[in-house]
Amino acid sequence: MTPHTEKRLLQVVVSIACIVPLLAGTTGILLGAEWYKGIETPPVDLNSHFRYLSGLLLAIGISFLRCVPDIEIKTERFRLLCFLVICGGLARLVSMVLEGLPSQGQIFGLGMELIVVPLLMVWQGRLDKRFQIIVHPPREAPHPLLGKKKVSP
């Protein structure tokens, strides 16, 4: 697969994955903690905190989308966003260990955070390396003894 084809494929996959934080973040902001079954009238502080975290989730989704056009060179931003999501997933995992198994939606989120996102991070890093070779090919230098040109590492 060519680097440009791989870039296009990663762009499509990341764009599709962004649907999750964009929808979950927006829904959380609009509906608050009442979105979850069993919470009919959440305390004001819980609703406030839930909407704050939903806003962060929405911002993370938007930030990932902003990486898509130039995904092959957005490595630092992409890794930072992945780190944030993985930290959230680890916190969710702690909750699962301490409190028990959550709903299927939360388990889906955990899978996105601790499986899909790390895989996307590795894939993006691989793509970055492939494009660095295209943009900055190895320079030819004369061999120190033979005087012939050779490709330097």
Sequence and secondary structure as in RCSB ss.txt:
>XXXX:A:sequence
MTPHTEKRLLQVVVSIACIVPLLAGTTGILLGAEWYKGIETPPVDLNSHFRYLSGLLLAIGISFLRCVPDIEIKT
ERFRLLCFLVICGGLARLVSMVLEGLPSQGQIFGLGMELIVVPLLMVWQGRLDKRFQIIVHPPREAPHPLLGKKK
VSP
>XXXX:A:secstr
  HHHHHHHHHHHHHHHTHHHHHHHHHHHHHGGGGSTT SS  HHHHHHHHHHHHHHHHHHHHHHHHSTTTTT H
HHHHHHHHHHHHHHHHHHHHHHHH    HHHHHHHHIIIIIHHHHHHHHHHHHHHHHHHHS   EEE TTT  EE
E  
